[in-house]
């Protein structure tokens, strides 16, 4: 039986220095077109003699604050969570410090359907509730599995009969005994979580790439045309809508809104962060995480693809364009900002925030000030000598004093949240494009080949 060992492997282990390169290879146009640029083509001419130094890495890499060098990081004790009902865990996306055993074994694995390929991709992590794991594959097929043994309980294909080609992945959320699904077919669907029976199906303004957020009897869905619709969870009736600034291009994927304390915070592809009242859709405040410092087309996209986090009256968000900030939830007052870019969701625990940056670095940041405690470079390429096959990292999540991140090269690593030290790694069935989830002391990975694996 394969074991996932997350204890310290070596006290002297060092990572290969990160090399500078642009990881992102695809800009997705809302009209359906895509452009791909090869940034890793070998030089035709012989290289000049001497050592090559990455100027870009020196310019854009993070550095820890020297004044925090001797400050000890203290985290709240790990606590058990029975469920992971929505994208990001809870509607506010603040899961803090979860509990799992120090060493966990592979319990079961199951094929959920179609995985990522050249045309379709998995975009939504599984959700866990009521003793079941729910997952959606790359062709919009939703299925449920028993958390104990992985046996499939039901399966339902959501593809409309008149639209059986060209899938844009959406996502799923659980609330009150129902599963809510946003789809690439411009539909929102509610299913009975126990049987998979359809409860309602309603049209929305456009395809959705992000999972719904559900709270207080309302379902909130963000579409690719930068619109949010609030729906009645029981009937699917539209309660209100909000339209963000239109964008001609964006990155693949999107982020679910965060909801807490009667406020919804929406991350738009324009880089705008918008806070509304959940009951009426009334605007409370608006800010932007775009920047004018970068000049190339791809890195200048301000898309907020990482889910914003609402935690104890504050909002934390990061954009791809290189800006991370903290806001007062009620007023929108900007409390601090850092020139950090990322595609993954920040993870808040205690007085700290953990992030993965565009430059394949994992870092610990002060929740109160935004100052950086430590930075650890992650492997950038599967082949470090030729700098080929860039690794895309997803996560992190915090589980029993370990930050877990998973990569497109089919490995997951554990990092100390206190020092940034690498604690261990594990081989997974395939590359990972969606973050792992934790519930009931089990860690669930959904690999790109559509294999769902449970460790406990």
C-alpha positions as a Python dict, from the first residue, in 0.01 Angstrom:
ca = {
    (1, 'X'): (0, 0, 0),
    (2, 'X'): (140, 335, -103),
    (3, 'X'): (198, 573, 185),
    (4, 'X'): (191, 948, 188),
    (5, 'X'): (466, 1041, 432),
    (6, 'X'): (456, 1402, 537),
    (7, 'X'): (717, 1392, 811),
    (8, 'X'): (1063, 1542, 775),
    (9, 'X'): (1271, 1348, 520),
    (10, 'X'): (1597, 1534, 560),
    (11, 'X'): (1712, 1826, 768),
    (12, 'X'): (1968, 1919, 506),
    (13, 'X'): (1755, 1891, 192),
    (14, 'X'): (1790, 2181, -48),
    (15, 'X'): (1583, 2267, -352),
    (16, 'X'): (1729, 2337, -692),
    (17, 'X'): (1739, 2718, -739),
    (18, 'X'): (1436, 2846, -925),
    (19, 'X'): (1498, 2958, -1279),
    (20, 'X'): (1303, 3247, -1429),
    (21, 'X'): (1047, 3165, -1694),
    (22, 'X'): (694, 3246, -1774),
    (23, 'X'): (487, 2949, -1656),
    (24, 'X'): (158, 3049, -1803),
    (25, 'X'): (121, 2919, -2160),
    (26, 'X'): (-234, 3009, -2248),
    (27, 'X'): (-443, 3321, -2268),
    (28, 'X'): (-811, 3239, -2305),
    (29, 'X'): (-1024, 3478, -2503),
    (30, 'X'): (-1386, 3512, -2393),
    (31, 'X'): (-1486, 3469, -2754),
    (32, 'X'): (-1353, 3114, -2742),
    (33, 'X'): (-1012, 3164, -2908),
    (34, 'X'): (-678, 3085, -2748),
    (35, 'X'): (-321, 3185, -2813),
    (36, 'X'): (-21, 2978, -2710),
    (37, 'X'): (337, 3102, -2710),
    (38, 'X'): (639, 2875, -2669),
    (39, 'X'): (867, 3043, -2419),
    (40, 'X'): (1097, 2743, -2389),
    (41, 'X'): (1228, 2710, -2746),
    (42, 'X'): (1600, 2635, -2756),
    (43, 'X'): (1842, 2888, -2904),
    (44, 'X'): (1954, 2801, -3255),
    (45, 'X'): (2288, 2978, -3208),
    (46, 'X'): (2555, 2836, -2970),
    (47, 'X'): (2530, 2994, -2623),
    (48, 'X'): (2783, 3250, -2511),
    (49, 'X'): (3051, 3125, -2271),
    (50, 'X'): (3020, 3190, -1897),
    (51, 'X'): (2755, 3141, -1630),
    (52, 'X'): (2399, 3252, -1699),
    (53, 'X'): (2229, 3453, -1426),
    (54, 'X'): (1854, 3502, -1420),
    (55, 'X'): (1800, 3877, -1411),
    (56, 'X'): (1423, 3833, -1410),
    (57, 'X'): (1437, 3612, -1103),
    (58, 'X'): (1642, 3870, -915),
    (59, 'X'): (1390, 4138, -1009),
    (60, 'X'): (1070, 3955, -926),
    (61, 'X'): (1152, 3696, -662),
    (62, 'X'): (1022, 3756, -311),
    (63, 'X'): (1245, 3828, -15),
    (64, 'X'): (1165, 3779, 350),
    (65, 'X'): (1165, 4080, 582),
    (66, 'X'): (1495, 4081, 777),
    (67, 'X'): (1315, 4232, 1077),
    (68, 'X'): (1105, 3914, 1100),
    (69, 'X'): (1400, 3674, 1090),
    (70, 'X'): (1380, 3594, 1462),
    (71, 'X'): (1002, 3617, 1495),
    (72, 'X'): (851, 3277, 1568),
    (73, 'X'): (536, 3182, 1378),
    (74, 'X'): (259, 3057, 1607),
    (75, 'X'): (-49, 2890, 1463),
    (76, 'X'): (-377, 2785, 1624),
    (77, 'X'): (-400, 2414, 1704),
    (78, 'X'): (-534, 2190, 1425),
    (79, 'X'): (-909, 2126, 1444),
    (80, 'X'): (-1111, 1851, 1277),
    (81, 'X'): (-1349, 1939, 995),
    (82, 'X'): (-1605, 1678, 895),
    (83, 'X'): (-1697, 1834, 561),
    (84, 'X'): (-1555, 2033, 271),
    (85, 'X'): (-1886, 2142, 118),
    (86, 'X'): (-1780, 2406, -136),
    (87, 'X'): (-1487, 2538, -337),
    (88, 'X'): (-1243, 2671, -80),
    (89, 'X'): (-1414, 2475, 197),
    (90, 'X'): (-1668, 2713, 352),
    (91, 'X'): (-1843, 3005, 176),
    (92, 'X'): (-1593, 3254, 323),
    (93, 'X'): (-1301, 3033, 205),
    (94, 'X'): (-1136, 3046, 548),
    (95, 'X'): (-1058, 2692, 666),
    (96, 'X'): (-767, 2785, 898),
    (97, 'X'): (-577, 2485, 1042),
    (98, 'X'): (-730, 2144, 971),
    (99, 'X'): (-648, 1814, 1138),
    (100, 'X'): (-521, 1487, 990),
    (101, 'X'): (-284, 1211, 1109),
    (102, 'X'): (91, 1261, 1077),
    (103, 'X'): (123, 968, 837),
    (104, 'X'): (-166, 875, 612),
    (105, 'X'): (-209, 579, 377),
    (106, 'X'): (-386, 547, 46),
    (107, 'X'): (-737, 425, 135),
    (108, 'X'): (-898, 400, -209),
    (109, 'X'): (-904, 547, -557),
    (110, 'X'): (-1174, 566, -823),
    (111, 'X'): (-1208, 686, -1182),
    (112, 'X'): (-1467, 966, -1194),
    (113, 'X'): (-1492, 980, -1574),
    (114, 'X'): (-1317, 1198, -1832),
    (115, 'X'): (-1003, 1388, -1735),
    (116, 'X'): (-803, 1671, -1883),
    (117, 'X'): (-680, 1649, -2240),
    (118, 'X'): (-605, 1884, -2527),
    (119, 'X'): (-964, 2006, -2548),
    (120, 'X'): (-1122, 1963, -2205),
    (121, 'X'): (-990, 1998, -1851),
    (122, 'X'): (-1081, 1934, -1492),
    (123, 'X'): (-1139, 2263, -1313),
    (124, 'X'): (-1321, 2189, -988),
    (125, 'X'): (-1198, 2016, -673),
    (126, 'X'): (-1429, 1755, -519),
    (127, 'X'): (-1655, 1848, -228),
    (128, 'X'): (-1726, 1632, 77),
    (129, 'X'): (-2044, 1628, 287),
    (130, 'X'): (-2287, 1384, 451),
    (131, 'X'): (-2048, 1090, 414),
    (132, 'X'): (-2016, 1139, 38),
    (133, 'X'): (-1757, 1277, -201),
    (134, 'X'): (-1900, 1462, -502),
    (135, 'X'): (-1696, 1532, -815),
    (136, 'X'): (-1751, 1667, -1166),
    (137, 'X'): (-1542, 1547, -1460),
    (138, 'X'): (-1424, 1735, -1769),
    (139, 'X'): (-1743, 1652, -1961),
    (140, 'X'): (-1986, 1779, -1695),
    (141, 'X'): (-2069, 1440, -1545),
    (142, 'X'): (-2136, 1460, -1169),
    (143, 'X'): (-2095, 1154, -947),
    (144, 'X'): (-2110, 1068, -577),
    (145, 'X'): (-1892, 823, -381),
    (146, 'X'): (-1896, 674, -34),
    (147, 'X'): (-1620, 833, 177),
    (148, 'X'): (-1551, 501, 349),
    (149, 'X'): (-1471, 278, 52),
    (150, 'X'): (-1503, 490, -263),
    (151, 'X'): (-1801, 296, -399),
    (152, 'X'): (-1998, 499, -651),
    (153, 'X'): (-2346, 588, -529),
    (154, 'X'): (-2483, 764, -835),
    (155, 'X'): (-2378, 933, -1158),
    (156, 'X'): (-2552, 1197, -1370),
    (157, 'X'): (-2459, 1350, -1706),
    (158, 'X'): (-2563, 1717, -1710),
    (159, 'X'): (-2490, 1784, -2079),
    (160, 'X'): (-2798, 1918, -2262),
    (161, 'X'): (-2908, 1709, -2559),
    (162, 'X'): (-2869, 2003, -2796),
    (163, 'X'): (-2515, 2086, -2678),
    (164, 'X'): (-2301, 1775, -2660),
    (165, 'X'): (-1971, 1925, -2776),
    (166, 'X'): (-1736, 2190, -2640),
    (167, 'X'): (-1733, 2181, -2260),
    (168, 'X'): (-1631, 2474, -2043),
    (169, 'X'): (-1582, 2331, -1694),
    (170, 'X'): (-1795, 2469, -1413),
    (171, 'X'): (-1807, 2345, -1056),
    (172, 'X'): (-2012, 2207, -770),
    (173, 'X'): (-2117, 2304, -418),
    (174, 'X'): (-2313, 2130, -141),
    (175, 'X'): (-2566, 2288, 92),
    (176, 'X'): (-2869, 2161, 283),
    (177, 'X'): (-2886, 1817, 122),
    (178, 'X'): (-2854, 1945, -235),
    (179, 'X'): (-2575, 1971, -489),
    (180, 'X'): (-2558, 2294, -691),
    (181, 'X'): (-2372, 2299, -1021),
    (182, 'X'): (-2260, 2581, -1248),
    (183, 'X'): (-2198, 2466, -1604),
    (184, 'X'): (-2035, 2576, -1926),
    (185, 'X'): (-2374, 2544, -2094),
    (186, 'X'): (-2500, 2866, -1931),
    (187, 'X'): (-2716, 2670, -1689),
    (188, 'X'): (-2738, 2634, -1313),
    (189, 'X'): (-2860, 2298, -1182),
    (190, 'X'): (-2967, 2163, -843),
    (191, 'X'): (-2956, 1789, -767),
    (192, 'X'): (-3061, 1583, -469),
    (193, 'X'): (-2734, 1489, -298),
    (194, 'X'): (-2862, 1147, -190),
    (195, 'X'): (-2993, 1027, -526),
    (196, 'X'): (-2869, 1263, -797),
    (197, 'X'): (-3227, 1342, -899),
    (198, 'X'): (-3268, 1680, -1067),
    (199, 'X'): (-3452, 1941, -858),
    (200, 'X'): (-3433, 2240, -1091),
    (201, 'X'): (-3242, 2369, -1393),
    (202, 'X'): (-3228, 2738, -1485),
    (203, 'X'): (-3053, 2940, -1758),
    (204, 'X'): (-2791, 3199, -1661),
    (205, 'X'): (-2634, 3482, -1861),
    (206, 'X'): (-2329, 3289, -1978),
    (207, 'X'): (-2104, 2987, -1925),
    (208, 'X'): (-1947, 2946, -1581),
    (209, 'X'): (-1590, 2841, -1508),
    (210, 'X'): (-1610, 2875, -1129),
    (211, 'X'): (-1800, 2667, -875),
    (212, 'X'): (-2107, 2824, -711),
    (213, 'X'): (-2098, 2970, -362),
    (214, 'X'): (-2404, 2886, -150),
    (215, 'X'): (-2510, 3048, 175),
    (216, 'X'): (-2830, 3152, 350),
    (217, 'X'): (-3063, 3001, 92),
    (218, 'X'): (-2891, 3177, -200),
    (219, 'X'): (-2672, 3044, -481),
    (220, 'X'): (-2414, 3282, -629),
    (221, 'X'): (-2263, 3208, -970),
    (222, 'X'): (-1995, 3402, -1158),
    (223, 'X'): (-2000, 3367, -1538),
    (224, 'X'): (-1725, 3412, -1798),
    (225, 'X'): (-1880, 3741, -1917),
    (226, 'X'): (-1814, 3895, -1573),
    (227, 'X'): (-2166, 3875, -1438),
    (228, 'X'): (-2285, 3742, -1102),
    (229, 'X'): (-2631, 3601, -1053),
    (230, 'X'): (-2792, 3538, -714),
    (231, 'X'): (-3053, 3263, -719),
    (232, 'X'): (-3304, 3119, -475),
    (233, 'X'): (-3157, 2787, -364),
    (234, 'X'): (-3497, 2615, -346),
    (235, 'X'): (-3643, 2726, -679),
    (236, 'X'): (-3356, 2857, -891),
    (237, 'X'): (-3535, 3189, -936),
    (238, 'X'): (-3304, 3483, -1005),
    (239, 'X'): (-3300, 3730, -716),
    (240, 'X'): (-3054, 3988, -855),
    (241, 'X'): (-2760, 4023, -1090),
    (242, 'X'): (-2445, 4233, -1105),
    (243, 'X'): (-2225, 4304, -1407),
    (244, 'X'): (-1853, 4374, -1382),
    (245, 'X'): (-1631, 4543, -1637),
    (246, 'X'): (-1613, 4356, -1967),
    (247, 'X'): (-1283, 4190, -2057),
    (248, 'X'): (-1173, 4080, -2403),
    (249, 'X'): (-931, 3821, -2262),
    (250, 'X'): (-869, 3633, -1940),
    (251, 'X'): (-688, 3333, -1800),
    (252, 'X'): (-830, 2984, -1805),
    (253, 'X'): (-1041, 2927, -1496),
    (254, 'X'): (-1212, 3156, -1252),
    (255, 'X'): (-1272, 3203, -880),
    (256, 'X'): (-1582, 3152, -670),
    (257, 'X'): (-1709, 3456, -477),
    (258, 'X'): (-1660, 3469, -100),
    (259, 'X'): (-1964, 3521, 124),
    (260, 'X'): (-1976, 3611, 493),
    (261, 'X'): (-2156, 3850, 731),
    (262, 'X'): (-2421, 3937, 474),
    (263, 'X'): (-2161, 4047, 216),
    (264, 'X'): (-2046, 3884, -108),
    (265, 'X'): (-1699, 3966, -244),
    (266, 'X'): (-1666, 3904, -617),
    (267, 'X'): (-1333, 3851, -799),
    (268, 'X'): (-1364, 3962, -1161),
    (269, 'X'): (-1131, 3883, -1450),
    (270, 'X'): (-1071, 4258, -1488),
    (271, 'X'): (-887, 4261, -1156),
    (272, 'X'): (-1179, 4439, -988),
    (273, 'X'): (-1284, 4325, -642),
    (274, 'X'): (-1647, 4414, -571),
    (275, 'X'): (-1842, 4384, -243),
    (276, 'X'): (-2223, 4368, -249),
    (277, 'X'): (-2502, 4309, 1),
    (278, 'X'): (-2616, 3949, -40),
    (279, 'X'): (-2985, 4025, 9),
    (280, 'X'): (-3017, 4300, -253),
    (281, 'X'): (-2700, 4315, -462),
    (282, 'X'): (-2642, 4674, -349),
    (283, 'X'): (-2285, 4794, -404),
    (284, 'X'): (-2084, 4848, -85),
    (285, 'X'): (-1738, 4911, -228),
    (286, 'X'): (-1511, 4837, -519),
    (287, 'X'): (-1134, 4826, -567),
    (288, 'X'): (-887, 4690, -819),
    (289, 'X'): (-584, 4462, -805),
    (290, 'X'): (-453, 4557, -1148),
    (291, 'X'): (-111, 4712, -1197),
    (292, 'X'): (61, 4906, -1473),
    (293, 'X'): (417, 4794, -1393),
    (294, 'X'): (433, 4497, -1630),
    (295, 'X'): (446, 4537, -2003),
    (296, 'X'): (406, 4192, -2161),
    (297, 'X'): (55, 4088, -2260),
    (298, 'X'): (23, 3772, -2051),
    (299, 'X'): (161, 3892, -1718),
    (300, 'X'): (-35, 4217, -1741),
    (301, 'X'): (-367, 4032, -1720),
    (302, 'X'): (-519, 4142, -1389),
    (303, 'X'): (-743, 3836, -1356),
    (304, 'X'): (-821, 3737, -996),
    (305, 'X'): (-827, 3360, -1034),
    (306, 'X'): (-753, 3274, -672),
    (307, 'X'): (-1058, 3281, -449),
    (308, 'X'): (-1074, 3583, -214),
    (309, 'X'): (-1086, 3501, 156),
    (310, 'X'): (-1306, 3670, 418),
    (311, 'X'): (-1164, 3625, 766),
    (312, 'X'): (-1257, 3812, 1085),
    (313, 'X'): (-1374, 4127, 914),
    (314, 'X'): (-1103, 4140, 650),
    (315, 'X'): (-1076, 4044, 285),
    (316, 'X'): (-756, 3900, 133),
    (317, 'X'): (-711, 3870, -242),
    (318, 'X'): (-433, 3830, -499),
    (319, 'X'): (-428, 3895, -873),
    (320, 'X'): (-222, 3749, -1152),
    (321, 'X'): (-92, 4097, -1245),
    (322, 'X'): (123, 4122, -934),
    (323, 'X'): (-77, 4277, -652),
    (324, 'X'): (-200, 4128, -325),
    (325, 'X'): (-398, 4331, -72),
    (326, 'X'): (-602, 4328, 248),
    (327, 'X'): (-928, 4521, 279),
    (328, 'X'): (-1175, 4607, 552),
    (329, 'X'): (-1484, 4398, 476),
    (330, 'X'): (-1739, 4670, 560),
    (331, 'X'): (-1575, 4977, 412),
    (332, 'X'): (-1331, 4847, 152),
    (333, 'X'): (-1048, 5049, 303),
    (334, 'X'): (-717, 4907, 183),
    (335, 'X'): (-517, 4803, 488),
    (336, 'X'): (-199, 4691, 313),
    (337, 'X'): (-73, 4575, -24),
    (338, 'X'): (224, 4382, -157),
    (339, 'X'): (362, 4347, -509),
    (340, 'X'): (295, 3973, -527),
    (341, 'X'): (121, 3796, -814),
    (342, 'X'): (-49, 3458, -802),
    (343, 'X'): (-318, 3236, -949),
    (344, 'X'): (-390, 3030, -638),
    (345, 'X'): (-609, 3118, -340),
    (346, 'X'): (-446, 3261, -28),
    (347, 'X'): (-469, 3040, 281),
    (348, 'X'): (-538, 3220, 610),
    (349, 'X'): (-462, 3064, 949),
    (350, 'X'): (-423, 3256, 1272),
    (351, 'X'): (-221, 3571, 1206),
    (352, 'X'): (-63, 3441, 887),
    (353, 'X'): (-137, 3399, 517),
    (354, 'X'): (26, 3132, 299),
    (355, 'X'): (47, 3174, -77),
    (356, 'X'): (197, 3027, -395),
    (357, 'X'): (321, 3296, -633),
    (358, 'X'): (347, 3321, -1010),
    (359, 'X'): (720, 3256, -968),
    (360, 'X'): (669, 2914, -805),
    (361, 'X'): (745, 3034, -455),
    (362, 'X'): (555, 2947, -140),
    (363, 'X'): (558, 3216, 127),
    (364, 'X'): (429, 3305, 473),
    (365, 'X'): (292, 3658, 513),
    (366, 'X'): (172, 3851, 814),
    (367, 'X'): (-206, 3882, 812),
    (368, 'X'): (-190, 4220, 986),
    (369, 'X'): (87, 4393, 791),
    (370, 'X'): (155, 4198, 472),
    (371, 'X'): (523, 4163, 563),
    (372, 'X'): (693, 3842, 450),
    (373, 'X'): (818, 3596, 715),
    (374, 'X'): (976, 3337, 485),
    (375, 'X'): (994, 3234, 120),
    (376, 'X'): (1070, 2892, -25),
    (377, 'X'): (1136, 2837, -396),
    (378, 'X'): (957, 2534, -540),
    (379, 'X'): (1084, 2330, -836),
    (380, 'X'): (1010, 2521, -1156),
    (381, 'X'): (1072, 2250, -1417),
    (382, 'X'): (1055, 1875, -1441),
    (383, 'X'): (1389, 1893, -1622),
    (384, 'X'): (1594, 2151, -1435),
    (385, 'X'): (1896, 2125, -1665),
    (386, 'X'): (1713, 2213, -1987),
    (387, 'X'): (1439, 2416, -1814),
    (388, 'X'): (1171, 2220, -1996),
    (389, 'X'): (826, 2103, -1880),
    (390, 'X'): (728, 2384, -1641),
    (391, 'X'): (555, 2276, -1320),
    (392, 'X'): (229, 2445, -1226),
    (393, 'X'): (161, 2432, -851),
    (394, 'X'): (-177, 2438, -682),
    (395, 'X'): (-262, 2503, -317),
    (396, 'X'): (-151, 2535, -48),
    (397, 'X'): (-375, 2389, 221),
    (398, 'X'): (-279, 2372, 588),
    (399, 'X'): (-318, 2033, 757),
    (400, 'X'): (-171, 1942, 1098),
    (401, 'X'): (136, 2166, 1081),
    (402, 'X'): (200, 2098, 714),
    (403, 'X'): (134, 2303, 404),
    (404, 'X'): (39, 2070, 119),
    (405, 'X'): (86, 2177, -243),
    (406, 'X'): (43, 1961, -553),
    (407, 'X'): (198, 2001, -896),
    (408, 'X'): (132, 1933, -1262),
    (409, 'X'): (426, 1688, -1258),
    (410, 'X'): (229, 1443, -1043),
    (411, 'X'): (381, 1507, -703),
    (412, 'X'): (255, 1658, -379),
    (413, 'X'): (489, 1813, -125),
    (414, 'X'): (459, 1908, 241),
    (415, 'X'): (621, 2227, 368),
    (416, 'X'): (662, 2348, 726),
    (417, 'X'): (437, 2652, 783),
    (418, 'X'): (682, 2771, 1048),
    (419, 'X'): (1008, 2773, 851),
    (420, 'X'): (936, 2683, 488),
    (421, 'X'): (1140, 2362, 520),
    (422, 'X'): (1042, 2082, 281),
    (423, 'X'): (906, 1795, 492),
    (424, 'X'): (818, 1527, 239),
    (425, 'X'): (661, 1437, -94),
    (426, 'X'): (451, 1170, -262),
    (427, 'X'): (395, 1043, -615),
    (428, 'X'): (38, 1083, -742),
    (429, 'X'): (-138, 903, -1032),
    (430, 'X'): (-107, 1203, -1266),
    (431, 'X'): (-56, 1576, -1266),
    (432, 'X'): (-274, 1785, -1034),
    (433, 'X'): (-451, 2100, -1155),
    (434, 'X'): (-704, 2150, -873),
    (435, 'X'): (-617, 2187, -503),
    (436, 'X'): (-655, 1889, -269),
    (437, 'X'): (-931, 1897, -8),
    (438, 'X'): (-948, 1768, 350),
    (439, 'X'): (-1247, 1633, 541),
    (440, 'X'): (-1287, 1387, 826),
    (441, 'X'): (-909, 1345, 858),
    (442, 'X'): (-880, 1234, 493),
    (443, 'X'): (-698, 1413, 213),
    (444, 'X'): (-849, 1387, -135),
    (445, 'X'): (-657, 1447, -461),
    (446, 'X'): (-824, 1467, -802),
    (447, 'X'): (-562, 1396, -1068),
    (448, 'X'): (-577, 1520, -1427),
    (449, 'X'): (-653, 1169, -1552),
    (450, 'X'): (-977, 1186, -1346),
    (451, 'X'): (-856, 949, -1073),
    (452, 'X'): (-988, 1051, -732),
    (453, 'X'): (-758, 930, -453),
    (454, 'X'): (-833, 929, -79),
    (455, 'X'): (-560, 914, 187),
    (456, 'X'): (-628, 864, 554),
}
